[in-house]
Amino acid sequence: MNQAECNYGGQAVIEGVMMRSPDHYAIAVRKPNDEISIKSGAIKSLSKKIKLLKMPIFRGVTNLIESLTLGFKALTYSAEQATGEEEKLNSREMFFTILLAVGLFILIFIILPTSIAKYMDNYLSNVIVYNLFEGFLRISIFLIYLISISKMPDIRRVFEYHGAEHKVIYTYEAGKDLNVSNVKEYSTLHPRCGTSFIFIVLMISILVFSLLGKQTLLLRIAYRIAIIPLIAGISYEILKLSAKHMDKPLVRWLVMPGLWFQKLTTKEPDEKQIEVAINALIGVLPKKNKFKKEVDAHV
């Protein structure tokens, strides 16, 4: 397996980074004593057992659910290591934590903008204009949310690790040695980022919701919640397709708004944060990979 054959991705966590390949994950966290703690393991995706889940649209929904689950586990582990306190969540607690997160997402980004837009019914008789207005509200709420949390010191640290994650992946994809000096040269903005995915979701939702016509407020909310998996699946396919054709000017122009959003969710990392991200990526690279030998130099 080489750079061209496998796309690596990741997620910033508390004082660390989680990296994943199709089959493995690794979490690297800077502990209070300045050491780097690393946890790695195999990813057992349902798509390996159920062929239907490998199909377009279905694979996007599957990937989203599994990424949420793994992401919360990574956050839990990072909190334990960064604070030195063990607060492990059992399966039931993990389920309700994810359910709460999804519920808040639906409340803030589905119910709230749909409810506000409903009061404009008398002024927005055209379905397309109505959905553009609702979409504008949804994007505005998302921007306000990102700007607000980015001012929190702890969240800013997470955004710096997010930037480190992107820079390290860029370095690997360029075929460069994974060291701090090389990583510094690259951008914190990456086309396969989850922030770009959310932006695509917001755009696709405007188009899909326009096809539903107008209904009562409760039906509008119900329909929008029901087709979230479809929108997520479509958005995933668009994200994958755009990442493969970044050499084309039109594609670069289309993904630019998603990269602008990333300027809010990524910040320039320091050397120690880059070091953590390097260790996380090394943790998921094949053992025969030449970068594997770097791990001893960074732990």
C-alpha positions in Angstrom: 0.0 0.0 0.0 1.4 3.4 -0.9 0.3 7.0 -0.8 -1.7 6.7 -4.0 -3.5 3.6 -2.9 -4.9 4.7 0.5 -6.3 7.9 1.8 -5.6 8.5 5.4 -7.8 10.7 7.6 -8.0 11.8 11.1 -9.5 13.9 13.8 -8.2 16.3 16.4 -8.8 15.3 20.0 -7.9 16.7 23.4 -4.2 17.4 23.3 -3.8 15.0 20.4 -4.7 13.5 17.1 -6.5 10.4 16.0 -5.5 9.0 12.6 -7.2 6.2 10.7 -6.8 4.0 7.6 -9.4 1.7 6.2 -8.4 -1.0 8.7 -6.6 0.6 11.6 -6.7 3.7 13.9 -4.1 5.3 16.1 -4.5 8.0 18.8 -1.5 10.0 19.9 -1.9 12.3 23.0 0.5 14.6 24.8 0.4 13.7 28.5 0.9 16.2 31.3 4.5 14.9 31.8 5.2 15.8 28.1 5.3 12.2 27.0 3.3 11.0 24.0 0.8 8.2 24.7 -0.2 6.1 21.7 -3.2 3.7 21.4 -3.8 1.8 18.2 -6.3 -0.9 17.1 -8.1 -2.5 14.2 -11.3 -1.0 12.7 -14.0 -3.6 12.2 -16.4 -2.0 9.7 -19.8 -3.5 9.0 -19.1 -2.9 5.3 -16.7 -5.8 5.3 -19.6 -8.1 6.3 -22.4 -6.5 4.4 -21.7 -5.8 0.7 -24.5 -3.4 0.3 -22.8 -1.0 2.7 -19.9 -0.7 0.2 -22.2 0.7 -2.4 -22.3 4.5 -3.2 -24.5 6.5 -0.7 -24.7 3.6 1.7 -20.9 3.7 2.3 -21.1 7.3 3.1 -23.8 6.8 5.8 -21.8 3.8 7.2 -18.6 5.8 7.3 -20.3 8.7 9.1 -21.8 6.5 11.8 -18.6 4.6 12.3 -16.5 7.8 12.3 -18.8 9.3 15.0 -18.4 6.2 17.2 -14.6 6.0 16.8 -14.3 9.8 17.3 -16.1 9.7 20.6 -13.9 6.8 21.7 -10.8 8.8 20.7 -12.0 11.9 22.6 -12.6 9.7 25.7 -9.1 8.2 25.5 -7.5 11.6 24.9 -9.3 13.1 27.9 -8.0 10.3 30.1 -4.4 10.8 28.9 -4.4 14.6 28.8 -5.9 14.9 32.4 -4.5 11.8 34.0 -8.0 10.8 35.1 -9.8 7.6 33.9 -13.3 8.3 32.8 -14.1 5.4 30.5 -17.5 5.2 29.0 -19.3 1.9 28.6 -21.2 0.9 25.5 -24.5 2.2 26.8 -23.0 5.6 27.9 -21.3 5.9 24.5 -24.6 5.2 22.7 -26.4 7.9 24.7 -23.5 10.4 24.2 -23.7 10.0 20.5 -27.5 10.2 20.6 -27.2 13.4 22.5 -24.7 14.9 20.0 -27.0 13.9 17.0 -30.0 15.4 18.9 -28.2 18.7 19.4 -27.2 18.7 15.7 -30.8 18.2 14.6 -32.0 20.9 17.1 -29.5 23.5 16.1 -29.1 22.9 12.4 -32.5 21.4 11.3 -35.3 22.4 13.7 -34.1 26.0 14.5 -33.5 27.3 10.9 -36.6 25.5 9.6 -38.8 27.0 12.4 -37.4 30.5 11.8 -37.9 30.2 8.0 -41.5 29.1 8.6 -42.3 32.7 9.8 -41.3 33.9 6.3 -43.9 31.9 4.5 -46.0 34.9 3.6 -43.0 36.7 2.0 -41.3 33.7 0.4 -43.9 32.1 -1.8 -41.4 30.6 -4.2 -40.1 27.2 -3.0 -36.6 27.7 -4.3 -36.3 31.2 -2.7 -37.7 29.8 0.6 -35.1 27.0 0.7 -32.3 29.4 -0.2 -33.3 31.5 2.7 -33.5 28.5 5.0 -30.1 27.3 3.8 -28.7 30.8 4.4 -30.0 30.6 7.9 -28.4 27.2 8.5 -25.0 28.3 7.1 -25.2 31.5 9.3 -25.9 29.5 12.4 -23.0 27.2 11.6 -20.7 30.2 11.1 -21.8 31.8 14.3 -21.2 28.5 16.1 -17.7 28.1 14.7 -16.7 31.7 15.4 -18.0 31.4 19.0 -16.3 28.2 20.0 -13.0 29.2 18.2 -12.6 32.0 20.8 -12.4 29.4 23.6 -8.8 28.6 24.6 -9.3 24.9 24.9 -11.1 24.7 21.5 -8.4 26.7 19.9 -5.9 24.0 21.1 -8.0 21.4 19.4 -8.1 23.5 16.2 -4.3 23.7 16.3 -4.1 19.9 16.5 -6.6 19.8 13.6 -4.2 21.9 11.6 -1.3 19.6 12.6 -3.3 16.6 11.4 -3.9 18.1 7.9 -0.2 19.2 7.5 1.1 15.7 8.4 -1.3 14.1 5.9 -0.2 16.5 3.2 3.4 15.7 3.9 2.8 12.0 3.6 0.8 12.4 0.4 3.6 14.4 -1.1 6.0 11.5 -0.4 8.2 13.5 2.0 9.8 12.2 5.2 7.6 12.6 8.2 9.6 15.2 10.3 8.6 18.5 11.8 10.6 20.5 9.3 8.9 19.0 6.3 5.4 19.2 7.9 5.7 22.9 8.6 5.8 23.6 4.9 2.3 22.4 4.2 -1.2 24.0 4.6 -3.6 23.4 7.4 -6.5 23.3 4.8 -7.3 19.9 3.3 -10.1 19.0 0.8 -11.1 15.8 2.6 -11.7 17.6 5.9 -14.9 17.0 7.9 -15.5 20.7 7.9 -15.6 20.6 4.1 -18.0 17.7 4.4 -20.3 19.7 6.6 -20.3 22.6 4.1 -21.2 20.2 1.3 -24.0 18.8 3.4 -25.4 22.3 3.9 -25.2 23.0 0.1 -26.8 19.6 -0.9 -29.5 20.1 1.7 -30.7 23.3 0.0 -31.1 21.4 -3.3 -32.7 18.3 -1.9 -35.1 20.2 0.4 -36.2 22.3 -2.6 -37.6 19.1 -4.2 -39.9 18.5 -1.2 -42.1 21.5 -1.8 -43.9 23.2 1.1 -45.5 21.5 4.1 -46.6 22.2 7.6 -43.8 23.0 10.1 -43.9 19.5 11.7 -43.8 17.8 8.3 -40.9 20.0 7.1 -38.9 19.0 10.2 -39.8 15.4 9.9 -38.9 15.2 6.2 -35.6 17.0 6.8 -34.6 14.6 9.6 -35.6 11.6 7.6 -33.4 12.4 4.6 -30.3 13.3 6.6 -28.8 9.9 5.7 -29.4 10.5 2.0 -27.8 13.9 2.1 -24.9 12.6 4.1 -24.4 9.8 1.6 -24.5 12.1 -1.4 -22.1 14.6 0.3 -19.7 11.8 1.0 -19.5 10.8 -2.7 -19.0 14.4 -3.7 -16.2 14.8 -1.2 -14.4 11.7 -2.4 -14.9 12.7 -6.1 -13.6 16.2 -5.5 -10.5 15.0 -3.6 -9.6 12.8 -6.6 -9.8 15.7 -9.1 -8.2 18.6 -7.3 -5.9 19.1 -10.3 -8.9 20.4 -12.3 -9.5 24.2 -12.0 -13.3 23.8 -11.8 -13.1 21.4 -8.9 -10.6 23.6 -7.0 -13.0 26.5 -7.4 -16.0 24.5 -6.2 -14.2 23.2 -3.1 -12.8 26.7 -2.2 -15.8 27.6 0.1 -15.2 24.5 2.2 -11.6 25.4 2.5 -12.6 28.9 3.7 -14.6 27.3 6.4 -11.6 25.4 7.5 -9.8 28.7 8.3 -12.1 28.7 11.3 -11.6 25.1 12.4 -7.8 24.8 11.8 -5.0 26.9 13.3 -1.2 26.8 12.8 0.2 24.2 15.2 3.5 24.4 17.2 6.3 21.8 16.8 5.1 19.7 19.7 1.6 19.4 18.2 3.1 18.4 14.9 5.2 15.8 16.6 2.0 14.3 18.1 0.3 14.2 14.7 3.3 12.5 13.1 3.2 9.8 15.7 -0.6 9.3 15.1 -0.1 8.8 11.4 2.9 6.5 11.8 0.6 4.4 14.0 -1.6 3.5 11.1 1.0 3.1 8.4 1.9 -0.4 7.2 4.9 -1.8 9.1 7.0 -2.1 6.0 6.5 1.6 5.3 9.7 3.5 5.4 8.2 6.1 7.8 7.6 3.5 10.5 11.2 3.9 11.6 10.5 7.5 12.5 8.4 6.6 15.5 11.3 6.1 17.9 12.5 9.6 17.1 9.2 11.2 18.1 7.9 9.3 21.1 
